[in-house]
């Protein structure tokens, strides 16, 4: 019984990998920001940028490139399959959400208000 569910679980994780990536990115950047603001590290400077800004930008860039890699791999796998289409679509939407939640606040708002 368990062996029969493994392909389903693998397929489901692959199809939702973009959403999982987005959730991990969201949790990471807001956790780092909250901890830095609470501990007083919000204005610490690294390479001429605030630590929070640098961390959020690096995490956002990494997550965005990972989402693009998921899309690319899904499109190469089998363009006609439903699973590949869902994987690429969810990862594309996740890439948009990652950019929106990562780059836009960093460029518009201060880290700690």
C-alpha positions as CSV (number, residue, x, y, z in Angstrom):
1,X,0.0,0.0,0.0
2,X,2.7,2.5,0.9
3,X,4.8,1.6,-2.2
4,X,1.8,2.5,-4.3
5,X,1.5,6.0,-2.9
6,X,5.2,6.9,-3.4
7,X,4.8,7.9,-7.1
8,X,1.8,10.0,-6.2
9,X,3.7,11.8,-3.4
10,X,6.6,12.4,-5.7
11,X,4.4,13.8,-8.4
12,X,2.4,15.9,-6.0
13,X,5.6,17.4,-4.5
14,X,7.0,18.1,-7.9
15,X,3.8,19.8,-9.0
16,X,3.7,22.0,-5.8
17,X,7.4,22.6,-5.6
18,X,7.0,26.2,-6.6
19,X,4.4,26.9,-3.9
20,X,6.7,25.1,-1.3
21,X,9.6,27.2,-2.5
22,X,7.5,30.4,-2.2
23,X,6.4,29.5,1.3
24,X,9.9,28.7,2.4
25,X,11.2,32.0,1.0
26,X,8.3,33.9,2.6
27,X,9.0,32.4,6.0
28,X,12.8,32.9,5.7
29,X,12.8,36.6,4.8
30,X,10.1,37.6,7.3
31,X,11.8,35.6,10.1
32,X,15.2,37.1,9.4
33,X,13.7,40.6,9.2
34,X,11.7,40.1,12.5
35,X,14.7,38.7,14.3
36,X,17.0,41.5,13.0
37,X,14.5,44.2,14.1
38,X,13.9,42.6,17.5
39,X,17.6,42.2,18.2
40,X,18.7,45.6,17.0
41,X,20.6,44.4,13.9
42,X,18.4,46.2,11.4
43,X,21.0,48.9,10.6
44,X,24.1,46.7,10.6
45,X,26.0,47.3,7.4
46,X,27.6,44.6,5.2
47,X,29.2,45.4,1.8
48,X,27.6,48.9,2.0
49,X,24.0,47.6,2.5
50,X,22.0,47.0,5.5
51,X,22.2,43.4,6.7
52,X,18.4,42.8,6.4
53,X,18.4,44.3,2.9
54,X,21.3,42.2,1.8
55,X,19.9,39.0,3.3
56,X,16.5,39.5,1.8
57,X,17.9,40.3,-1.7
58,X,20.2,37.3,-1.6
59,X,17.4,35.0,-0.5
60,X,15.0,36.4,-3.1
61,X,17.5,36.0,-5.9
62,X,18.3,32.4,-4.9
63,X,14.6,31.6,-4.6
64,X,13.8,33.3,-7.9
65,X,16.5,31.4,-9.8
66,X,15.4,28.1,-8.2
67,X,11.8,28.8,-9.4
68,X,13.1,29.4,-12.9
69,X,15.0,26.2,-12.7
70,X,11.8,24.3,-11.8
71,X,10.0,25.9,-14.7
72,X,12.8,25.0,-17.1
73,X,13.0,21.4,-15.9
74,X,9.2,21.0,-16.1
75,X,9.1,22.4,-19.6
76,X,11.9,20.1,-20.7
77,X,10.4,17.0,-19.2
78,X,7.2,16.6,-21.2
79,X,5.5,19.7,-22.5
80,X,2.2,17.8,-23.2
81,X,1.8,16.2,-19.7
82,X,-0.6,17.7,-17.2
83,X,1.9,17.3,-14.3
84,X,4.6,19.3,-16.2
85,X,2.1,22.0,-17.1
86,X,1.0,22.4,-13.5
87,X,4.6,22.3,-12.2
88,X,5.6,25.0,-14.6
89,X,2.6,27.2,-14.0
90,X,2.8,27.0,-10.2
91,X,6.5,27.7,-10.3
92,X,6.0,30.7,-12.6
93,X,3.4,32.1,-10.2
94,X,5.7,31.5,-7.3
95,X,8.5,33.3,-9.1
96,X,6.2,36.4,-9.5
97,X,5.2,36.2,-5.8
98,X,8.9,35.8,-4.8
99,X,9.9,38.9,-6.7
100,X,6.8,40.8,-5.3
101,X,7.5,39.9,-1.7
102,X,11.3,40.2,-1.9
103,X,12.3,43.0,-4.1
104,X,9.4,45.4,-3.8
105,X,9.4,45.9,0.0
106,X,13.2,46.2,0.1
107,X,13.2,48.9,-2.5
108,X,10.2,50.8,-1.1
109,X,10.1,50.4,2.7
110,X,12.7,50.5,5.5
111,X,13.4,47.1,7.2
112,X,12.1,48.1,10.6
113,X,9.4,50.7,11.0
